Amino acid sequence: MKDENLYRTGFRFVELSAFYKSYFGWLCNSQVPPLCAYYSLDQNAEPDEAMLDVANLLLQEYSGVFSAFRSNGRNFFRCVLAIDPNPEARMAATAEAYQILRNYFIASDFLPLLALIFSGQKSSREFPYLAEKTYHIYLRMKEQRRLLTGSEDVVYAGLFALRKENESELMLEADTILRILENNHFFHTDPLQSAAYAMTLCLGSAESKCANMEALYERLSERGIRYGRDYELVALSIIANLGISHEQIIEDFLLMEGFLHEQRGYGFFGYGRRTRYLHAMLVLTAYYMSSNTEITTAAVLSVLKTIQRQQAAAAAAAA
């Protein structure tokens, strides 16, 4: 029965990806439909073309506010708004949160995502406090890792601001996790910092969470899985710290990776091996846990950064 439920989740992921791909059209980045499929699974929501049309009209109405969040982010926004019970109110609240955040941050591809998170979690009267708290946390991130901290880390700063824990404790834990990973040969990279921030949002001590991530990575390697060390590390770091045995994770991962390999779009001319691994991890994340804003956002952010990295590489190659 467990395998049947996992297969059912995998089938739904593929179906949802195909739906979003058909709706968004061929100009859409190929990573966006699976991202929207993951979010729909996470929210246990059914996409609807009519509501996606409504979401698009709302985005056009607020296009001046969200001009920074175009293309890939725009299509993800359409997905989020379309499955919201009240997309008009969500959009208006997001616009308000964004304008307040702009008092502290310059426009970026990721600032509207944080505004969207705030609008789904808090009332508008809390936006000024959250924006200021986010700003102070982001400044501390910059102090700790100036060269690594980028515009995407504003989202993590906002997720930390939503937590009840003291910000000093969160920053200390994030720095501890990153130092452990660096010392254990995971190298000094932007994706590693994102994984550290994502693990800070998980339960457990810094030491145990790092051990969980590294152990799962090694166990996968032993099974012949050459998992990537770019932003797909974020999904692995989350999966490793959900309190599920690594034996079960590996069994389910191999099952889902094999399933996806047989699906249309994952063949020779489709998604490559590393992307297939990432999609398998996203399916498992949706399968294992009920919706969690912080963890879901970390997974979404990792995919958006993967898209951005791929597009930058393609542009450099074409220059």
C-alpha positions, 0 to 999 in steps of 0.5 A: 500500500505504501508503494501504491501511495507513493506511485500515486503521488508520482503520477500526480506530479507528472500529471500536474507538470503536464497540465502546467506545461500545456497551460504556460506554453513552450516559452515557459522555462522547463523547470517551472511546471514541475515547480508548480506541480510540487507546490500544488501537491504540497497544498493538496490543491487542484489547478484550474485554468479559469483561476489561472486566467484570473491570476494572470489578470491580477498580475497584469493589474499589479504589473508595476509593483511586480515588474521585478518578478517576471518570466519564471517567477511570474508563472509561479505566482500565477500558480500560487494565486490560482489555488488561493481561496481569495486570490484578489485579497492575496494579491492586494496584501502581497502588493502592500507587503512588497511596498513595505519591503521596498523601504528596506531592500532594493528590487530583486527577483526574490523580494516579491516571493517574500512578499507573497509569503508574508501575505499568506502568513500574517495580517497587513498590520504586521508587515512593517514589523516583519519587514524591519526584522527581516532587514536586521537579520539580512544585515547580520547575514551580510556581516557573517558571509558578505561574499556569499549573501545575495538577493535570494537570502532576503527570503531566508531572512524573512523566514527567520523573521517569521520564527519565534526563536531569537534571531541571534540564536537562529544566526548562530545556528546557521553559521554553525551548520555552514562551518560544519559542512565546509569543514567536512568538505562540502566546500564554500558555495552559495548553494551550501549557504542556502542548504544551511539556512534551510536546515536551520528551519528544520528540527534538531541540533546543528550537529545532528542535522549536518550529520543527517545530510552528510550521511544521506548524501553518502548513502546515496553515493554508495547506491550509485546516485551521484547527487548534485552539489548545486541548489538541489542540495537544499531539497536533500538537506530538507529530506534528510531532516524530516525524521524519516529513516535513511533506509526508507528515504533511499528505498523511496527515492530509488523507486521514484527516480526509476518511475520518473525515468520511464515517464515522458519528458525524462528520456534522452531529449528530456530532463537530465539525470540531476534534474530527475534526482531533484524532481524525485526529491520534490515528490518525496518532500510533498509525500512525506510531510504536510504543508509547511510554509518554511520548508516549502518556500526553501524548496521553491527557492532552490528551484528558482535559483537553479533556473536562474543559474542555468539561464545565466550559464546559457547566456554566458555560453551564448555571449 
